[in-house]
Amino acid sequence: MNSSFSKSTANRLLIFVHYNPHNELSSHVLYTLGKMHPYFKKVIFVSNSILDKEEKDKVQKYTAKIKIRKNNGYDFGAWKEMILEEGWDALKKYDSLTIMNDSCFGPICDMETVFDKMEVAGVDFWGLTNVRESKMGVPVKGNQIPEHIQSYYICFNNNIICSSVFQKFWEKLLLLSDIDDVINRYETQLTKILMNAGFSYEVFRNTKDLKNRHPNIALFSPDFLIESGCPFIKIKSFLSFPDTVYLLSLFEKTSCYPVQMIEDYFNQTFNPNKSLKILNKSIFVSPGKKGKERPNINIAILTYVFRLDVFEEIFDRIEGCDIICDLFIITDNSEKSKQIYEKIHKSKIANKLKDVIIYEDCSSVVLPWLKFSDKLLSYDVVGYFNTHRVLNEDDFIENSWLSYILDSLINPFDDIIGIFEKNKDIGIIIPDITHCVKFTSKINFWNKNKKVYESLWTKITTKKSINFKKINMPVMPLFCMLWYRPKALSSLSDIKRSVTNFSNGPLTIEKEIEFAIETLPVYLAWSAGYDYRIVTNKNNTLSLYELFIRNDFWEIIVMKNAYIDSIYQSYTYRIGQIFTEIPKCLSKLFKKK
């Protein structure tokens, strides 16, 4: 049973489903719609997210119809709703119906080539990739997977649209709440249902003969698909592919696809930890570079001085690098304030001092910054430094960290400000972890209670959500020293109102809350739509060999495998012993009778 598509009329219908966990419309979605809509007589755009008028207006020029709905039943639920809403009589007038979602980047090649090949293949329905029959099972469910077309792109011709088996599939489809159930019951079964009804299918890149590759090439072999001319590449493949740098380079070499859209999507949609697994956030700087005047950007440095000896080292670095900025100093008593004035007035940058503020009896690193932050909103970029002890009473660890952070954040002033100037999406720059911390496994970066972080997150104005329970290690400016755009951390005001009233008395805060605020800046910047960078001092760079050997990674892996083997052997022995002893016991039992 087959029927060729009519190339001349291009009487095709596309139902395109969009979903974004933060209710945003990513640029790669608009790119896909812009490239695809010329090939279809009608495009229906369905969003399972809440989109505002501005975002809907961006979609309008590519679509004949826009539908906003809840994410009930996921993409299959959306396709069902629009199919039934259009009605079978209307659908039967089209040569083909294509269902598609936004789970891919593309097209990375001319779609004309795809249509030229697939619409003369003499089949009843087709897709871009398929999954081979596999015993691996649907995630969590464990069922065997039948051979099937992957649902991110499937095209059905008119005779399937008119068939009762196709119509019953959509009419009886349930709006399931578990995505694995949707995959198990609908995506993996639709191909088999249609084939059992006598229909034939083909795919643009078939996996049947690729026995040496994973059955799901769209997820685990994106490099193969790029090199073989497949027009769409699954977003999730970036999470499973071991070398995303190589993957991005393939995009650039083999297509004209704007790679920046890929990076923008991961930065905006995935939390800072997840995007760090995919994209390179490191910037390499050399200590000792001299600064120069930058008239086009307003810069301030705020320093909270608790220890005068550390302040002198910080200030000497600022003065020595000829940094052009306004200086604000906060300290906790009048005696320190006098000494600070004396130090600065003797320097060559005395005219840069704007104010020395006293917050009496304040022992917090975060509260002085929080209280003063609103006064820095007129600046383009702000650096915040403090002089508290950093880790513990070990002078070596403290001195090592302090030297590193000043080498990374003050000496390469030119490099850092240049990054802010060139990339308006960068909202925060933090120092990398030092040698001493990299090899200190006992440090708990989350402190004690992740519920504190979740509580603070609910107090900020953002439509982005994050599950801190799933993050093992935070990306944070250790000991609260960083460069940032005040706009990127505007939600500090929300936190400030929630943690203290900032009366004229001593500034106090619970230690757990203070540490949580110190941990959150990168995530706050992300919630405001900004990216981040990690300064890696060239003197602090280690090869992977050094990291593995110094941390005894190989020994840990070997010990872990040996432990697993011992457990396996132990349980195998016990299970085997059970099956050996049971017949013996039964034999004795029957003998007694």
C-alpha positions as CSV (number, residue, x, y, z in Angstrom):
1,M,0.0,0.0,0.0
2,N,1.7,3.2,-1.1
3,S,1.0,6.6,-2.6
4,S,3.5,9.1,-3.9
5,F,3.5,12.7,-2.7
6,S,2.7,15.5,-5.1
7,K,5.8,17.6,-5.4
8,S,4.2,20.1,-7.7
9,T,1.5,21.4,-5.4
10,A,3.5,21.2,-2.1
11,N,0.1,20.7,-0.4
12,R,1.7,19.9,2.9
13,L,0.5,20.6,6.5
14,L,2.9,20.9,9.4
15,I,1.9,20.8,13.1
16,F,4.9,22.0,15.1
17,V,5.0,21.6,18.8
18,H,7.1,23.8,21.1
19,Y,8.0,23.5,24.8
20,N,10.3,25.4,27.0
21,P,10.5,24.8,30.8
22,H,11.0,28.5,31.4
23,N,8.2,29.7,29.1
24,E,10.7,31.2,26.6
25,L,11.0,31.2,22.9
26,S,14.5,30.3,21.9
27,S,16.1,31.7,18.7
28,H,16.7,28.2,17.3
29,V,12.9,27.6,17.2
30,L,12.4,30.7,15.1
31,Y,15.2,29.7,12.9
32,T,13.6,26.2,12.3
33,L,10.2,27.8,11.6
34,G,11.7,30.3,9.2
35,K,13.5,27.6,7.2
36,M,10.6,25.1,7.2
37,H,7.5,27.1,6.6
38,P,8.2,27.7,2.8
39,Y,7.8,24.0,2.2
40,F,4.3,23.8,3.7
41,K,1.0,25.2,2.6
42,K,0.0,25.6,6.2
43,V,1.9,25.6,9.5
44,I,0.2,25.2,12.9
45,F,2.3,26.3,15.9
46,V,1.4,24.7,19.2
47,S,3.2,25.7,22.4
48,N,3.0,23.6,25.6
49,S,4.4,26.7,27.4
50,I,3.1,30.1,28.3
51,L,4.3,32.7,25.7
52,D,3.7,36.4,26.0
53,K,2.4,38.6,23.1
54,E,5.8,39.7,22.0
55,E,6.9,36.1,21.5
56,K,3.7,35.1,19.8
57,D,4.2,38.0,17.4
58,K,7.6,36.6,16.4
59,V,6.0,33.3,15.5
60,Q,3.0,34.8,13.7
61,K,4.8,35.5,10.4
62,Y,5.7,31.8,10.0
63,T,2.4,30.2,11.0
64,A,-1.3,30.3,10.0
65,K,-2.4,29.3,13.5
66,I,-1.0,29.6,17.0
67,K,-2.3,27.5,19.9
68,I,-1.1,27.9,23.5
69,R,-2.0,25.0,25.8
70,K,-0.8,23.2,29.0
71,N,1.8,20.5,28.6
72,N,-0.8,17.7,29.0
73,G,0.3,14.6,27.2
74,Y,3.5,16.3,26.0
75,D,4.0,16.6,22.2
76,F,1.7,13.7,21.4
77,G,-1.0,15.4,23.5
78,A,-0.5,18.6,21.5
79,W,-0.6,16.8,18.1
80,K,-3.8,15.0,19.1
81,E,-5.5,18.3,20.1
82,M,-4.6,20.1,16.9
83,I,-5.4,17.1,14.7
84,L,-8.9,16.7,16.2
85,E,-9.4,20.5,16.3
86,E,-8.6,20.7,12.5
87,G,-10.9,17.8,11.8
88,W,-10.5,14.8,9.6
89,D,-12.4,16.3,6.7
90,A,-9.9,19.3,6.6
91,L,-6.9,17.1,7.0
92,K,-7.9,14.8,4.1
93,K,-7.5,17.7,1.7
94,Y,-3.7,17.7,2.2
95,D,-1.2,15.6,0.4
96,S,0.7,15.0,3.7
97,L,0.6,15.7,7.4
98,T,4.0,16.3,9.2
99,I,4.2,16.2,12.9
100,M,7.4,17.9,14.3
101,N,8.7,19.2,17.6
102,D,11.4,21.6,18.7
103,S,13.7,19.0,20.3
104,C,16.3,19.4,17.5
105,F,18.7,22.0,16.1
106,G,18.3,22.5,12.4
107,P,17.9,22.3,9.5
108,I,21.6,22.2,8.9
109,C,21.2,21.4,5.2
110,D,18.8,22.2,2.4
111,M,15.4,20.5,3.1
112,E,14.8,20.4,-0.7
113,T,17.3,17.5,-0.8
114,V,15.3,15.6,1.9
115,F,11.9,16.1,0.2
116,D,13.4,15.2,-3.2
117,K,14.6,11.9,-1.8
118,M,11.7,10.9,0.5
119,E,8.7,12.0,-1.5
120,V,9.6,9.7,-4.4
121,A,10.5,6.8,-2.2
122,G,7.1,5.1,-2.8
123,V,6.2,4.7,0.9
124,D,3.2,5.8,2.9
125,F,5.0,7.6,5.8
126,W,8.6,8.6,6.5
127,G,10.9,10.2,9.0
128,L,14.5,11.4,9.4
129,T,15.9,8.7,11.7
130,N,14.7,5.4,13.3
131,V,15.6,3.3,16.3
132,R,16.5,-0.3,15.6
133,E,14.7,-3.0,17.5
134,S,16.3,-3.3,20.9
135,K,16.1,-5.3,24.1
136,M,17.5,-2.3,26.1
137,G,14.0,-1.2,26.8
138,V,12.3,2.2,27.2
139,P,13.9,4.2,30.0
140,V,12.6,3.1,33.4
141,K,9.9,0.9,31.8
142,G,12.3,-1.8,30.6
143,N,10.1,-2.9,27.8
144,Q,11.7,-4.1,24.6
145,I,11.8,-1.4,21.9
146,P,10.4,-2.2,18.5
147,E,11.8,-0.7,15.4
148,H,10.2,2.8,14.9
149,I,10.5,6.2,13.4
150,Q,11.6,8.8,16.0
151,S,8.7,11.2,16.5
152,Y,10.6,14.5,16.3
153,Y,9.8,14.4,12.6
154,I,7.3,12.1,10.9
155,C,5.5,12.7,7.6
156,F,2.2,10.8,6.8
157,N,0.8,10.9,3.3
158,N,-2.9,11.3,2.4
159,N,-3.9,7.6,2.3
160,I,-2.7,7.2,5.9
161,I,-4.6,10.4,7.0
162,C,-7.7,8.9,5.5
163,S,-7.2,5.5,7.2
164,S,-9.3,4.4,10.1
165,V,-6.3,2.9,11.9
166,F,-4.5,6.3,11.9
167,Q,-7.6,8.2,13.0
168,K,-8.3,5.7,15.9
169,F,-4.7,6.0,17.1
170,W,-5.2,9.8,17.7
171,E,-8.8,9.6,18.9
172,K,-7.9,7.0,21.6
173,L,-4.6,8.6,22.6
174,L,-4.6,9.4,26.3
175,L,-3.0,12.5,27.8
176,L,-0.4,10.7,30.0
177,S,1.5,12.5,32.7
178,D,4.7,10.4,32.5
179,I,6.9,11.1,29.5
180,D,8.3,7.5,29.6
181,D,4.7,6.2,29.3
182,V,4.2,8.5,26.2
183,I,7.4,7.1,24.6
184,N,6.5,3.5,25.5
185,R,2.8,3.6,24.4
186,Y,2.9,6.0,21.5
187,E,6.2,6.9,20.0
188,T,7.6,3.4,19.9
189,Q,4.3,1.8,18.8
190,L,3.0,4.1,16.1
191,T,5.3,2.7,13.4
192,K,4.4,-0.9,14.2
193,I,0.7,-0.1,14.3
194,L,0.8,1.4,10.8
195,M,3.0,-1.3,9.4
196,N,0.7,-4.0,10.8
197,A,-2.1,-2.2,8.9
198,G,-0.2,-2.7,5.6
199,F,1.5,0.7,5.3
200,S,5.2,1.1,4.4
201,Y,7.8,3.5,5.7
202,E,11.3,4.7,5.1
203,V,13.7,7.1,6.9
204,F,16.3,9.5,5.6
205,R,19.1,7.9,7.6
206,N,18.3,4.3,8.4
207,T,19.9,2.4,11.4
208,K,19.0,-1.1,10.3
209,D,22.5,-1.9,8.9
210,L,24.4,0.1,11.5
211,K,25.0,-2.8,13.9
212,N,28.2,-1.3,15.3
213,R,26.3,1.8,16.6
214,H,23.8,2.3,19.3
215,P,20.2,1.6,18.2
216,N,19.4,5.2,18.9
217,I,21.8,7.1,16.6
218,A,19.9,10.4,16.9
219,L,20.8,10.4,20.6
220,F,24.2,8.7,20.6
221,S,25.7,9.3,17.2
222,P,25.0,12.9,16.3
223,D,28.5,13.2,14.6
224,F,27.5,10.4,12.2
225,L,24.2,12.2,11.4
226,I,25.9,15.6,10.8
227,E,28.5,14.0,8.5
228,S,25.8,12.0,6.6
229,G,23.7,15.1,5.9
230,C,20.8,14.6,8.3
231,P,19.0,17.9,8.5
232,F,18.2,17.9,12.3
233,I,20.3,17.0,15.3
234,K,18.7,16.1,18.7
235,I,19.4,18.6,21.5
236,K,19.7,15.8,24.0
237,S,22.6,14.3,21.9
238,F,24.8,17.0,23.3
239,L,24.3,15.6,26.8
240,S,25.2,12.1,25.8
241,F,28.1,12.8,23.3
242,P,31.5,12.8,25.0
243,D,33.1,15.7,23.0
244,T,30.7,18.6,22.5
245,V,33.6,20.9,21.3
246,Y,34.1,18.5,18.4
247,L,30.3,18.4,17.8
248,L,30.1,22.1,17.5
249,S,33.1,22.2,15.2
250,L,31.3,19.7,12.9
251,F,28.3,22.1,12.8
252,E,30.6,24.9,11.7
253,K,32.5,22.8,9.1
254,T,29.6,21.1,7.4
255,S,26.8,23.7,7.6
256,C,25.9,27.3,7.7
257,Y,23.9,26.8,10.9
258,P,24.5,29.6,13.4
259,V,26.3,27.8,16.2
260,Q,25.8,30.7,18.5
261,M,22.1,29.7,18.7
262,I,23.1,26.4,20.1
263,E,25.2,28.0,22.8
264,D,22.5,30.6,23.5
265,Y,19.9,27.8,24.0
266,F,22.0,25.8,26.5
267,N,23.0,29.0,28.4
268,Q,19.4,30.2,28.6
269,T,17.6,26.9,29.2
270,F,20.0,24.7,31.1
271,N,21.1,25.7,34.6
272,P,24.7,26.8,35.0
273,N,25.9,23.4,36.0
274,K,24.3,21.6,33.1
275,S,25.5,24.1,30.5
276,L,29.0,23.8,31.9
277,K,29.0,20.1,30.9
278,I,28.3,21.1,27.3
279,L,30.0,24.5,26.8
280,N,33.4,25.9,27.6
281,K,33.1,28.7,30.2
282,S,36.8,29.1,30.9
283,I,38.8,32.3,30.1
284,F,42.6,32.1,30.4
285,V,44.4,35.2,31.7
286,S,48.0,36.1,32.5
287,P,48.7,37.9,35.8
288,G,50.6,41.1,35.6
289,K,48.9,42.9,32.7
290,K,48.6,46.7,33.1
291,G,45.2,48.4,32.8
292,K,44.3,51.3,30.6
293,E,41.6,53.9,30.6
294,R,38.3,52.8,29.2
295,P,36.0,55.8,28.8
296,N,33.1,53.8,27.4
297,I,32.4,51.7,30.5
298,N,31.8,52.8,34.1
299,I,33.6,50.6,36.6
300,A,33.5,50.4,40.4
301,I,35.3,48.3,43.0
302,L,33.7,47.7,46.3
303,T,35.9,46.3,49.1
304,Y,34.7,45.2,52.5
305,V,37.6,45.6,54.9
306,F,37.7,43.5,58.0
307,R,41.4,42.8,58.0
308,L,43.7,45.8,57.2
309,D,46.7,43.6,56.2
310,V,44.7,41.9,53.5
311,F,43.2,45.2,52.4
312,E,46.7,46.6,51.9
313,E,47.6,43.8,49.6
314,I,44.3,44.2,47.6
315,F,44.8,47.9,47.3
316,D,48.4,47.6,46.3
317,R,47.3,45.4,43.4
318,I,44.7,47.9,42.3
319,E,47.1,50.8,42.4
320,G,49.9,48.8,40.7
321,C,47.7,47.8,37.8
322,D,46.6,51.4,37.1
323,I,43.0,50.3,37.2
324,I,40.6,53.1,36.2
325,C,37.5,52.9,38.4
326,D,35.7,54.4,41.3
327,L,36.5,53.0,44.7
328,F,34.1,52.3,47.5
329,I,35.3,50.9,50.9
330,I,33.2,49.5,53.7
331,T,34.6,48.7,57.1
332,D,33.3,47.9,60.6
333,N,34.7,50.7,62.8
334,S,36.0,54.3,62.7
335,E,39.6,53.3,63.6
336,K,40.0,51.1,60.5
337,S,38.3,53.9,58.5
338,K,41.0,56.4,59.5
339,Q,43.8,54.0,58.5
340,I,42.1,53.2,55.2
341,Y,41.9,57.0,54.4
342,E,45.6,57.4,55.2
343,K,46.6,54.5,53.0
344,I,44.5,55.7,50.0
345,H,45.3,59.5,50.3
346,K,49.0,58.7,50.1
347,S,48.5,56.7,46.8
348,K,48.5,57.9,43.2
349,I,44.8,56.9,42.8
350,A,43.5,58.9,45.8
351,N,41.1,60.8,43.5
352,K,39.3,57.6,42.7
353,L,38.0,57.1,46.2
354,K,34.4,57.9,46.3
355,D,33.5,56.9,49.9
356,V,34.5,55.0,53.0
357,I,31.4,53.6,54.8
358,I,31.2,52.3,58.3
359,Y,28.8,49.5,59.2
360,E,29.4,49.0,62.9
361,D,30.1,45.5,64.3
362,C,29.5,43.7,61.0
363,S,31.3,40.4,60.7
364,S,29.5,39.2,57.6
365,V,31.0,39.0,54.1
366,V,27.7,39.3,52.3
367,L,25.6,41.9,54.2
368,P,27.8,44.9,53.5
369,W,27.6,44.1,49.8
370,L,23.9,43.5,49.9
371,K,23.2,46.8,51.8
372,F,25.3,48.9,49.5
373,S,24.5,47.1,46.2
374,D,21.7,49.5,45.2
375,K,24.1,52.4,45.1
376,L,26.2,50.6,42.4
377,L,23.3,50.2,39.9
378,S,24.6,53.1,37.7
379,Y,27.8,51.3,37.0
380,D,28.3,48.9,34.0
381,V,30.6,46.6,35.9
382,V,31.4,46.1,39.5
383,G,34.2,44.2,41.3
384,Y,33.5,43.0,44.8
385,F,36.3,42.0,47.2
386,N,36.6,41.3,50.9
387,T,39.3,40.6,53.4
388,H,37.8,37.9,55.6
389,R,39.8,34.7,56.3
390,V,38.9,32.3,53.6
391,L,39.0,28.6,54.6
392,N,40.4,28.0,58.0
393,E,43.3,28.9,60.2
394,D,45.9,27.3,57.9
395,D,48.0,30.2,56.7
396,F,49.2,28.3,53.7
397,I,45.7,27.7,52.4
398,E,44.7,31.2,53.0
399,N,47.7,32.8,51.5
400,S,47.6,30.5,48.5
401,W,43.9,31.4,47.8
402,L,44.4,35.1,48.4
403,S,47.4,35.3,46.0
404,Y,45.5,33.3,43.4
405,I,42.3,35.3,43.5
406,L,44.2,38.6,43.2
407,D,46.3,37.2,40.3
408,S,43.0,36.1,38.6
409,L,40.6,39.0,39.2
410,I,42.7,42.1,39.7
411,N,46.0,41.8,37.8
412,P,44.3,40.8,34.4
413,F,41.9,43.8,34.7
414,D,42.2,44.5,31.0
415,D,41.2,40.9,30.0
416,I,38.2,40.8,32.3
417,I,36.8,44.2,31.4
418,G,37.4,43.4,27.7
419,I,35.2,40.3,28.1
420,F,32.4,42.4,29.5
421,E,32.7,44.9,26.7
422,K,32.8,42.4,23.9
423,N,30.0,40.1,25.2
424,K,27.0,41.9,26.6
425,D,25.5,38.5,27.6
426,I,28.2,37.9,30.2
427,G,26.8,38.9,33.6
428,I,29.3,37.5,36.0
429,I,33.0,36.4,36.1
430,I,34.3,34.3,38.9
431,P,37.7,32.8,39.8
432,D,38.5,29.2,39.2
433,I,39.2,26.8,42.1
434,T,42.8,27.0,43.3
435,H,45.2,24.1,43.6
436,C,44.8,23.9,47.3
437,V,41.0,23.6,47.0
438,K,41.1,21.2,44.0
439,F,43.0,18.7,46.1
440,T,41.0,19.2,49.3
441,S,38.1,16.8,49.2
442,K,36.7,17.6,52.6
443,I,35.3,21.0,51.6
444,N,31.5,21.0,51.5
445,F,30.6,23.7,49.0
446,W,26.9,23.4,49.8
447,N,27.5,24.0,53.5
448,K,24.6,22.2,55.3
449,N,21.1,22.6,54.0
450,K,19.9,23.0,50.4
451,K,16.4,23.9,51.6
452,V,17.9,27.3,52.4
453,Y,18.8,27.8,48.8
454,E,15.4,26.7,47.6
455,S,13.7,29.1,50.1
456,L,15.8,32.1,48.8
457,W,15.1,31.2,45.2
458,T,11.3,31.5,45.8
459,K,11.9,35.1,46.9
460,I,13.4,36.3,43.7
461,T,11.5,37.5,40.7
462,T,12.2,35.0,38.0
463,K,10.4,32.6,35.7
464,K,13.3,30.1,35.7
465,S,13.2,27.2,38.1
466,I,16.0,25.1,39.4
467,N,16.3,21.9,41.5
468,F,19.2,22.4,43.8
469,K,18.8,18.8,45.1
470,K,20.2,17.6,41.8
471,I,23.3,19.7,41.9
472,N,26.2,18.1,43.6
473,M,28.6,21.1,43.5
474,P,27.6,24.7,43.0
475,V,29.2,27.0,40.5
476,M,30.0,29.9,42.8
477,P,32.4,32.8,43.5
478,L,34.3,31.1,46.3
479,F,34.6,33.5,49.3
480,C,32.4,36.1,47.5
481,M,34.9,37.8,45.3
482,L,33.8,38.4,41.7
483,W,33.2,40.8,38.8
484,Y,29.6,41.4,37.7
485,R,27.0,43.5,36.0
486,P,24.6,45.1,38.5
487,K,21.8,44.4,36.1
488,A,22.6,40.7,36.1
489,L,22.3,40.6,39.9
490,S,19.4,42.9,40.3
491,S,17.5,40.2,42.2
492,L,19.9,40.8,45.1
493,S,17.4,43.5,46.0
494,D,14.7,40.8,46.4
495,I,16.9,38.7,48.6
496,K,18.0,41.8,50.6
497,R,14.4,42.6,51.5
498,S,13.8,39.0,52.6
499,V,16.7,38.4,54.9
500,T,17.1,41.6,57.0
501,N,15.6,45.0,57.5
502,F,19.0,46.7,57.4
503,S,18.2,48.9,60.4
504,N,20.8,51.2,62.0
505,G,21.9,48.5,64.4
506,P,24.5,45.8,63.8
507,L,24.2,43.8,60.6
508,T,23.5,40.2,61.4
509,I,22.4,37.2,59.4
510,E,22.2,33.5,60.0
511,K,25.3,31.7,58.8
512,E,23.4,29.3,56.6
513,I,21.6,32.1,54.8
514,E,24.8,34.1,54.4
515,F,26.6,31.1,52.8
516,A,23.6,30.5,50.5
517,I,23.6,34.1,49.3
518,E,27.4,33.8,48.7
519,T,26.7,30.7,46.6
520,L,23.9,32.0,44.4
521,P,25.3,34.9,42.2
522,V,25.9,32.7,39.1
523,Y,22.4,31.3,39.3
524,L,20.9,34.7,39.9
525,A,22.7,36.0,36.8
526,W,21.4,33.0,34.8
527,S,17.8,33.7,36.0
528,A,18.2,37.2,34.7
529,G,19.3,35.9,31.3
530,Y,23.0,36.3,31.6
531,D,25.9,33.9,31.0
532,Y,29.0,33.5,33.1
533,R,32.7,32.9,32.8
534,I,35.4,31.3,35.0
535,V,38.8,32.9,35.1
536,T,41.5,30.3,34.9
537,N,44.9,31.7,35.7
538,K,47.5,30.3,33.4
539,N,49.7,29.6,36.4
540,N,46.9,27.5,37.8
541,T,46.3,25.3,34.8
542,L,46.7,21.6,35.2
543,S,46.7,18.8,32.7
544,L,44.2,16.0,33.1
545,Y,47.1,13.7,33.9
546,E,47.9,15.9,36.9
547,L,44.3,16.1,38.0
548,F,43.9,12.3,37.8
549,I,47.1,11.4,39.5
550,R,47.1,14.0,42.3
551,N,43.5,13.1,43.2
552,D,44.2,9.4,42.9
553,F,41.3,9.1,40.4
554,W,42.6,5.9,38.9
555,E,43.0,4.3,42.3
556,I,39.5,5.3,43.2
557,I,38.1,3.8,40.0
558,V,40.1,0.6,40.5
559,M,38.9,0.3,44.1
560,K,35.3,1.0,43.1
561,N,35.4,-1.7,40.4
562,A,37.0,-4.1,42.8
563,Y,34.3,-3.3,45.4
564,I,31.6,-3.9,42.8
565,D,33.2,-7.2,41.7
566,S,33.4,-8.3,45.3
567,I,29.7,-7.5,45.9
568,Y,28.8,-9.2,42.7
569,Q,30.8,-12.3,43.5
570,S,29.4,-12.4,47.0
571,Y,25.8,-12.2,45.9
572,T,26.4,-14.6,43.0
573,Y,27.9,-17.1,45.5
574,R,24.9,-16.7,47.8
575,I,22.3,-17.1,45.0
576,G,24.2,-20.1,43.7
577,Q,24.3,-21.5,47.2
578,I,20.5,-21.2,47.5
579,F,19.9,-23.1,44.3
580,T,22.4,-25.7,45.4
581,E,21.0,-26.2,48.9
582,I,17.2,-26.1,48.0
583,P,17.4,-29.5,46.1
584,K,19.4,-31.0,48.9
585,C,16.8,-30.0,51.5
586,L,13.9,-31.2,49.4
587,S,15.7,-34.5,48.8
588,K,16.2,-35.0,52.5
589,L,12.6,-34.0,53.2
590,F,11.2,-36.6,50.7
591,K,13.6,-39.3,52.0
592,K,12.2,-38.8,55.6
593,K,8.7,-39.3,54.3
